[in-house]
Structures are given as C-alpha cells and as structure tokens.
Amino acid sequence: MDGNIACELEHGPDTRLVDRRRAAAYVGVTAGRFEQLVRDNVVPPPVMVDNKRRWPIALLDVAREAVVSSMPCLPQVMADAAPELRPCERDPAPAAHELPDQAWFEQRARFVQRVRRSLLSGNEIRLLREFKLLKQNQISMFGYYGSFEALMVRGYIVEIDRKPPSSRPLVTYRLTERGEQVVSALKDEPLM
C-alpha cells in the first residue's frame, strides 16, 4: 500500500469517489487483491462515472474494516489501534513473515495429497488435449493456474520458463515422458 495515496485520500479536496488504485490503497491492499475482493463481494462494486469505474469512500470504510479484521498476522493490539491511526502516521509494518512460510508448506502438502488421491479433472484433461491438438510437447500461457499445478504434481508436465510480470506471467510448460504417454492414450474429442 502506498502511504502517500492513503494520506492524500484523507486530506485531499475530493474524497467522495476514487479510482481502483486509490481505493485499494484506502482499503489497505494491492490493486490485484482489491479486484479479488470486489469479485468476492467484500468490496462493493464500482459506480460508472464518465465510463470510468469509481468507488465511494463511504462504502469502502466497511471493506477496510473487514480487511483489517481478517488479517491473521496482525497482533490484536495492532488490529485495535489500526482504525484509530491514519495510515500515514503508522510506523512501517515489519515484514510479518516471508513466503514460503510453514503455512504455505502445509497448504502445499494438502494440495499434493488431494491431487494424488483424485482422478484427472476435466480441466486437466482439456489441458493435456491442448498438447495433442497443437502436436507440440510445449505450451506457453499467461497466468498460473491450478490445473497446471496439478499436472506438475502428477508428473505429466514441468515448468521450463517464466517471464514477468509476476501477477500474470508468461509460463512455458513441457510434457514429460509420462505426460506424453497419457496424451497419446487420450481419445480425440468428438467434433460437434
């Protein structure tokens, strides 16, 4: 979060409607996380003004309180003090934890166990069919999706390259020998 933007919001001349970047700073999250909160209905949808998305500050107060109350890494004392302090007066928060932390490893282990216990999902089969359709053993895609992660856990593909930006990178995957065996065993999709 940019403290200058937050200060500007609280002290600026027109604080009624703000754009996505300023709304995210006001709530205390990144712009990408803010978009996720809008999709999850934690943050109200924007209003359109001159074909631009804007958020009323009054409605963002509820979202800001929801975000502050849902932060597990903040000690209770900090969570209680946060609404009273303006963001520009707070000391910079120390890094609470670095990823990958223990919780990330536990989440990853649960994901791996779940994938290994399950059959191929429809999305995983569609991705493998893409390799067959393109007659290539390598595919590049924007973004990082759970289906690719599951195929990597199964040992069917490996990630061989990743290019910025980190929010939606261009990732290149290659079929492994085991993956090529599965792809060759897939039946062609019927034409409709």
WONOR-V431551 format. One record per backbone hydrogen bond with DSSP energy under -1.0 kcal/mol. NH is the residue of the N-H (numbers start at 1). CO is the residue of the C=O. If there is no record, write none. Layout:
NH/CO  NH/CO
This chain:
6/2  7/3  8/4  9/5  10/6  11/7  12/8  18/55  23/19  24/20  25/21  26/22  27/23  28/24  29/24  34/30  35/31  36/32  37/33  38/34  39/35  40/36  41/38  42/37  43/37  47/54  49/52  52/49  54/47  55/18  57/16  60/56  61/57  64/60  65/61  66/62  67/63  68/64  69/65  70/66  79/75  80/76  81/77  82/78  85/81  89/86  105/101  106/102  107/103  108/104  109/105  110/106  111/107  112/108  113/109  114/110  115/111  116/112  117/113  125/121  126/122  127/123  128/124  129/125  130/126  131/127  132/128  133/129  134/130  136/131  139/173  141/171  143/169  149/145  150/146  151/147  152/148  153/149  154/150  156/151  158/174  160/172  161/172  163/170  170/163  171/141  172/161  173/139  174/158  175/137  176/156  180/176  181/177  182/178  183/179  184/180  185/181
